[in-house]
Amino acid sequence: MSKVAVVTGASQGIGAATVAAYRKLGYLVVANSRRITPSDDPGVLAVPGDIADPAVGTRVIAAGLAEFGRIDTLVNNAGIFIAKPFTDYTAEDFDVVTGINLRGFVTVTQHAINAMLRQGAGHVVTITTSLTDHANSSLPSALASLSKGGLNAATKALAIEYATRGIRFNAVSPGVIRTPMHPAETHEFLAGLHPMGRLGEMSEVTDAIVYLENAAFVTGEILHVDGGQSAGH
């Protein structure tokens, strides 16, 4: 029986590249995002919906189980970044960021873990950000650090909680990756945030995810893919 991966935020950028990477590994994939459309690939089940809504996280896992019969991996890729000075954040900003980055993570991960426990094995990979380790004065990021830093900490806590029950938890912590969300005119500035002096590529993030997928003795790891950003500047 083919293994099954669930990918949130799957319609574009790193999420879409992750879907392709798991299909290349031979996995069936449940792909979620707010505006995702049905795939021509019968091995990809599209489940639209905003992951901030707890009903969507429930539905994503239930749909995967109904269609494919199992859940082996969850990639928590959906996330939002709002860069503002700390005192300019609004209550709406807080609700949007925590809804997607935290509540969405909790709901879909709870349901995925329940499925994995029944199987006796599973893997959860969460995409965070190197700004949690290395704040930058030119890019205010308090809400990203609050939420994604929490996900890094939760990754370690969950890795220990489930270490004897066959479920691994890891995170990939990228720098700035070349995706459609970054206009070309910002690339020079964003490249300068990394000691290596360039943007990361989506394939470099998916390579890290695939490494963690195959690394059976690795759990609780925060794997930085950031051109040295988290190490210093």
Summary of the structure (lengths in Angstrom):
residues: 233
radius of gyration: 16.9
end to end distance: 46.7
largest distance: 51.9
contacts: 783
relative contact order: 0.14
helix: 45%
strand: 18%
